[in-house]
Amino acid sequence: MSVAKRENLTLPNISSHFDSPSIDLPSIHIENVNDENTTTAVTTATSQATTDTETEQEPERCGFYGKSPDWLQALARPKCFLACISAAVLTQSILVSGYTSSIITTIERRYNLWSSRSGLIVSSYEFTSIIAVVLVGHFGEHFNRSRWIGYGLLIMAFGGFVFTLPFFFGGTYNYVDQSNQTNLLNRNLCNNTLNRGGDCDIEVTSMDTWALATFMIAQMIIGLGASPLYTLGSTYLYDNCKKKLYSVYAGIMYAMASHGPALGFLLGAVFLSFYVDPQSNPGDLTESDPKWVGAWWGGTLFCSTLAAVSALPLLLFPRKLDVQDEDGAECEAPQMIGFGSSLKEIPGRTKRMFMNGTWLFISLCIVMEQSIIAGFVVFMAKYLQVTFWIQVSQANIITGSVIIPGACAGVVTGGYALKRLRLDLLGMIQLLGSISFVPVVSLIVLFFLGCNSIQLAGVTIPYEPLRTVQKVQEIVTYRENLTSNCNQLCECSDMYYQPVCGTDQKTYFSPCHAGCTSLRTYLNDEGSTVKNYSSCGCIYKDIIHKESIASSGRCDNGCYNLIPFLAILFIIIFITCCGQTPSLLITLRSVPENDRSLALGLQFFLLRGLAFIPAPIYFGKLFDSQCLLRENTCDGPGSCLEYNTDQLPYATFGMAVALKFLSISCVGLCYLCCRRKMNITKKLAVEQTDDVTVRTTPPFQSQSNDLTCSNIGVTPSESVCTDITALSTVASTPCDIHVDGNAIGDSCTDDDHLGNSAKY
């Protein structure tokens, strides 16, 4: 057998046969031997490797279920995906963050719901989202992520259609008996022959139970469908675009999502200005009437259709786009929530996270702040409506054009301030604590910018001018107070709330309760119908008012605090949202790098479980606690008709102040924990020699075997960083310090400036 001569044989570079330039096959070095079998085996193996590489590396084509025409391949580009995913997140944000909150008051009125139950509708979105996001984030990475997003949008569209079922199958909204409207108007006069019995004959049977269940199920379906959007959308975009362009693309996507809430409230203002039933004639009912119900279902159908349309192009994108990145520029991948690759690791890592005081208290601070935001977004439009007596469409326009932009501006300003100030971890905590006091003072100012409660005879004031009675406290007893000596023979119905204002500047439940016996209608200069009621036995005459007359509608409460109220509210929302970016950076920089996904994941659960789910419910209960007058239905008490606006600011903004004080307390505890951690770190560093080097083992093996912050890619901001690394050979990262077996943090990262930590 001849002696084998060793030489290098380099296989041809077969990567030139493929479309993708990213395929770079390494050269194969073999021994040249005079063995025919060996040569044949090498040739066969090389051929097989070439075939396998062609099969694996050939990029997928844009299409659906094997249908991939050539003209469609021109759309398989990152910019096209960016346009599609931006449209999708905008639609989701409009429907979930804006429009649903804008129609809460209308849904309450239509289906006789209490505010706590309407808050439960909003919270139902998080019930499925809190679980689906984790599952989708774990399993979705192994499949076509774009297609998963498309399927999710179709599910979200289906949930939107389910949300509208109470309108299509719940019957017509008959606030009056359309077949005999004249009789109903006469029944609201003091005429005992028409008022006897039959109240439930003209009242729509309450359907609040099944409507509430339908709304909750629909919201859960929407939450399930929306879960892949941000979880998979950002990672797909990162993996399929030039790395230097990812930050630009991600900024465009999230900017589109940030405009959604404002557009949602504006969309609600448009649809709620139309009557709920397009086939019915509302008659003299106007939007300013307490019984007005707008077309709440129209915007939901519109957004559901947009979601379905947005899903179609996302279903066509391949699993991987053919993207060339010539300069090989890299950027940090998007930080996603996660719980580790092994289930056995979760309990220990979770315990370690909750033992980290800095992370724990900043997370609780974020929970308190987001609870305020969640309550305000859902119920602020309703607060404006019931306190300042403005129409529901006007309340939505104000919310969409003032409050939501204030939140967006606050987030942007907070990020820009951090960029300019270049604060370290401790500095960011101090900044967060300092700006938290401004909203507290502003919230206290809002206590005094409310409006007086309605002067409703028999509820908040007595019928007789000289008689002293207590304000009604229990809802179940208000009907007894609506009857007085002046109207007890009228046998008035309390099923239909039709407030009138008497010349004595008192508001009465209806013309009948005011003791009015005649009605006169005429057209004013604007062409609107005006109703005047005369011969009202409960309206006392005096020197000034010589006639007992009442006009339709509530008496003016003389409140003109809307403009200053909105100015203060804008400041509160703006300053509060300025702290969102510092809070996120504190979260990421208070834990080791390998625990950041877990930190975001646990924080995600805390936010949903302690803020986004319960906040709309207990803010709704605060509204319920201030209800003066509830609608009386055949099935029991319905939605609230009048609120105690004297006490409502103290209830709602008092809760916000309490949450703010808890938030400030958490920031203080976070500061103390961080300061203690840094003091321990510096104390340990001082005890070491000025120049310490240690022998290292993989994966931190270097040629010089000297472990310092510089040779592991960390830029220290203090001279003690090199000394600290001598103590960290047992840490999960080189600069982690362990005391009593517990990691006390990434000290080099804590002291690094924001400008040197773009990767965070």
C-alpha positions, 0 to 999 in steps of 0.5 A, spaced: 500 500 500 503 506 497 504 511 502 499 517 503 501 524 501 498 529 505 495 535 501 489 540 502 484 539 497 479 544 497 472 543 494 469 548 489 465 554 492 458 552 491 455 557 494 455 561 487 449 557 485 444 559 490 440 566 490 442 567 497 449 570 498 449 568 505 451 561 504 458 560 505 460 553 505 467 552 509 473 548 505 474 541 506 481 538 507 482 531 506 488 526 505 489 524 498 490 517 498 491 511 493 484 508 495 479 508 490 473 506 495 475 512 500 475 517 494 468 514 492 466 515 499 468 522 499 465 524 492 458 521 494 458 525 501 460 531 498 454 530 493 449 529 498 452 535 502 451 539 496 444 536 495 442 537 502 444 544 502 440 546 496 434 543 499 435 547 506 438 554 504 433 555 498 428 561 500 421 560 501 416 563 496 411 568 497 404 565 497 399 560 500 398 553 500 403 552 494 400 557 490 406 562 489 405 566 482 412 570 480 408 577 480 407 576 488 415 575 489 416 582 488 412 583 495 416 579 499 420 585 502 421 588 509 418 594 507 412 590 505 411 586 511 412 593 515 406 596 511 402 590 513 404 589 520 403 597 521 396 596 519 395 590 523 397 594 530 394 600 528 387 596 527 388 592 534 390 599 537 384 603 535 379 597 537 382 595 543 385 601 546 381 606 544 374 604 541 372 599 546 373 605 551 369 610 548 363 606 547 362 603 555 357 609 557 353 607 551 353 600 552 351 601 560 345 605 557 343 600 552 343 594 556 342 596 563 349 595 566 353 598 572 360 601 571 363 595 575 360 590 570 362 594 564 369 595 567 369 587 567 368 587 559 374 591 558 378 587 563 376 580 559 381 582 554 387 581 558 384 574 561 386 570 555 392 575 553 396 574 559 396 566 557 396 566 550 402 571 549 407 566 553 404 560 549 405 564 542 412 567 544 414 560 545 411 556 540 410 561 534 418 561 533 418 554 530 413 556 525 411 561 520 411 567 524 407 572 519 402 567 518 401 566 525 400 573 526 395 573 520 391 567 523 391 571 529 388 577 526 382 573 523 381 570 530 381 578 532 376 580 527 371 574 529 371 576 536 369 583 533 363 580 530 361 576 536 361 583 540 356 586 535 351 580 536 347 583 542 345 588 537 343 584 531 339 579 536 337 583 542 331 586 539 330 594 537 332 599 542 325 602 544 326 608 549 318 609 547 313 606 545 313 607 537 306 605 536 303 610 541 308 615 542 302 620 543 300 616 549 307 615 552 307 623 552 301 624 555 303 619 561 308 623 563 303 628 564 299 629 570 293 624 568 291 619 572 287 615 567 293 614 563 298 612 568 295 606 571 299 600 570 302 597 564 309 600 565 313 594 563 308 594 557 313 599 554 319 597 557 324 593 553 326 586 557 332 587 560 338 583 556 344 585 560 346 578 563 347 574 556 349 581 553 354 582 558 357 574 557 357 575 550 361 582 550 366 578 555 367 572 551 368 577 545 373 580 548 377 574 550 377 572 543 380 579 541 385 578 546 387 571 543 387 573 536 391 580 538 397 576 542 401 574 536 402 581 534 407 584 538 410 578 540 412 575 533 411 581 529 418 585 532 422 578 532 420 577 525 421 584 523 428 583 526 430 577 523 428 579 516 431 586 515 437 589 515 440 590 522 441 597 521 434 599 519 431 595 524 430 601 529 427 605 524 422 599 522 420 598 529 419 605 531 415 606 525 411 600 527 410 602 534 409 609 532 403 607 528 400 603 534 401 609 539 396 613 534 391 608 535 387 610 542 386 617 539 383 614 533 379 610 536 376 615 541 375 619 535 372 613 531 367 612 537 365 620 537 363 619 529 359 613 530 355 615 537 353 621 533 348 616 529 342 613 532 343 606 534 338 603 530 338 606 523 331 603 521 328 606 527 326 613 527 328 617 534 323 622 533 325 628 538 330 624 542 337 628 541 344 626 543 343 631 549 338 626 552 340 621 557 336 616 553 340 617 547 344 611 545 349 611 539 351 606 534 356 603 538 356 597 534 358 600 527 365 602 529 366 595 532 364 592 525 369 597 521 375 595 525 373 587 525 373 588 517 380 592 517 383 586 521 380 581 516 383 585 511 390 586 514 390 579 515 390 577 508 397 579 506 400 577 512 398 570 510 402 570 504 409 572 507 414 566 507 417 564 513 424 567 511 425 573 507 431 573 502 434 579 505 441 581 503 445 585 509 451 587 505 455 591 511 453 586 516 451 591 521 449 588 527 444 591 532 441 588 539 435 584 538 428 586 541 428 584 548 422 579 549 419 576 555 421 569 556 421 564 562 427 560 560 428 553 556 427 549 562 421 548 566 426 546 572 429 553 572 423 557 573 422 556 580 429 558 582 429 564 577 423 566 579 425 566 587 431 570 585 427 575 581 423 577 587 429 577 592 431 583 587 429 589 591 430 594 585 426 590 580 421 588 585 419 595 587 420 598 580 415 593 578 410 595 583 411 602 581 409 601 574 403 597 576 401 603 580 402 608 575 399 603 569 393 602 574 391 610 574 392 610 566 388 604 565 382 607 569 383 614 566 383 611 559 376 607 560 372 612 564 375 619 563 370 620 557 364 618 562 367 622 567 367 628 562 360 626 560 357 626 567 360 631 570 360 637 565 354 634 562 357 634 555 355 629 549 358 622 549 361 624 542 364 630 545 367 627 551 370 622 546 373 627 541 376 631 548 379 624 550 382 622 543 385 629 542 387 631 549 388 626 553 391 620 549 396 625 545 398 627 552 400 620 554 404 619 547 408 626 548 410 624 555 413 617 553 417 621 547 419 626 552 421 621 557 426 618 552 429 624 550 430 626 557 434 620 558 438 621 552 440 628 554 441 627 561 445 620 560 443 618 567 446 612 571 441 607 574 441 611 581 440 617 577 434 614 573 431 612 580 432 619 582 429 622 576 423 618 577 421 619 584 422 627 583 417 627 577 412 623 581 410 629 586 407 633 580 401 629 578 400 628 586 399 636 587 395 636 580 390 631 582 389 634 588 387 641 584 382 636 580 378 635 587 376 643 586 375 643 579 368 639 579 361 641 578 355 641 583 350 635 583 344 636 579 338 639 584 333 633 583 327 634 586 325 628 591 333 626 590 338 631 592 333 637 594 326 636 597 319 638 593 317 643 598 322 649 599 321 650 606 321 643 608 328 640 610 329 632 608 336 628 608 339 627 601 337 620 599 343 615 600 340 608 598 338 607 591 332 603 593 329 608 596 329 614 591 322 612 588 319 613 595 322 620 595 319 622 588 312 622 590 310 628 594 303 631 596 303 635 589 304 629 585 301 623 589 294 623 585 298 623 578 300 616 579 307 618 575 311 612 572 318 612 574 320 607 568 321 613 563 326 618 565 324 625 562 328 631 566 324 637 566 327 644 569 322 648 572 322 656 573 324 655 580 331 652 578 329 645 580 330 639 576 324 634 576 324 626 574 319 628 569 313 633 567 308 628 571 313 628 577 313 636 576 305 636 577 304 639 569 298 637 566 299 641 559 304 641 554 305 646 548 311 645 543 313 650 538 320 651 534 325 655 536 329 660 531 334 654 530 328 650 528 329 645 534 322 643 537 321 646 544 317 643 549 314 647 555 309 644 560 305 648 564 300 648 570 305 644 574 303 643 581 309 642 584 313 648 581 311 654 586 310 661 584 313 667 587 314 674 586 319 673 580 316 666 577 309 668 577 307 662 573 309 654 574 312 652 567 317 647 566 321 646 560 324 639 557 331 638 559 335 639 566 337 645 569 344 648 568 348 647 573 353 653 572 359 649 571 365 652 567 371 648 569 372 644 563 378 648 560 382 648 566 380 641 568 383 639 561 389 643 562 391 640 569 389 633 566 394 634 560 399 635 565 398 629 569 398 624 564 404 627 560 408 627 567 406 620 569 408 617 562 414 621 562 416 616 567 415 610 563 421 610 559 426 610 565 421 605 568 423 600 563 430 602 563 431 601 570 427 594 570 432 592 564 439 594 568 437 592 575 438 584 573 443 580 569 443 580 562 441 573 562 435 574 566 432 580 562 427 576 559 424 573 565 424 580 568 420 582 563 415 576 563 414 576 570 413 584 570 408 582 564 404 578 569 404 583 574 401 588 570 396 584 567 394 581 574 394 587 578 393 593 574 390 592 567 385 587 569 382 589 576 383 597 575 377 598 570 373 594 575 374 598 581 374 604 578 367 602 575 365 600 582 367 608 584 363 610 579 357 606 582 358 608 589 356 615 587 350 614 583 344 618 585 339 615 581 338 608 577 334 607 572 328 602 574 327 596 569 322 591 570 328 586 571 331 591 577 335 597 578 339 598 571 344 603 569 345 610 573 342 616 570 345 621 575 351 621 579 353 625 585 358 630 582 360 633 588 363 627 591 365 623 584 372 627 584 374 625 591 372 618 589 376 617 582 382 622 583 382 620 591 384 613 588 389 616 583 392 620 589 392 613 593 396 609 587 401 615 586 403 615 594 404 607 593 408 609 587 412 614 590 413 609 596 415 604 591 420 608 588 423 610 595 424 603 596 427 601 590 432 607 591 434 604 598 435 597 595 439 600 589 443 604 594 445 598 598 447 594 593 452 599 590 454 600 597 456 592 598 459 592 591 464 598 593 465 595 600 467 589 597 471 592 591 475 596 596 477 590 600 481 588 594 488 590 592 488 595 586 490 590 581 487 583 581 487 578 575 485 571 576 485 565 572 479 564 568 475 558 565 471 557 559 467 561 556 471 567 559 477 564 556 482 569 553 489 569 551 492 572 557 488 569 562 486 575 565 479 577 566 477 584 566 471 588 564 475 591 558 477 584 555 469 581 556 466 587 552 464 591 558 466 599 558 467 601 566 465 607 568 469 607 575 476 604 576 473 599 581 470 595 575 476 592 574 477 590 581 470 587 582 471 582 576 476 579 581 470 577 585 466 574 580 468 568 578 462 564 580 457 569 577 453 568 571 456 574 568 463 577 569 461 583 573 455 579 578 457 580 585 454 574 589 453 575 597 451 569 601 449 566 595 445 571 592 447 575 586 446 582 587 446 585 580 451 587 574 455 593 578 458 595 571 452 595 568 449 599 574 454 605 573 454 605 566 452 611 562 446 611 558 450 613 552 455 607 553 449 602 554 445 603 547 444 595 547 440 596 553 
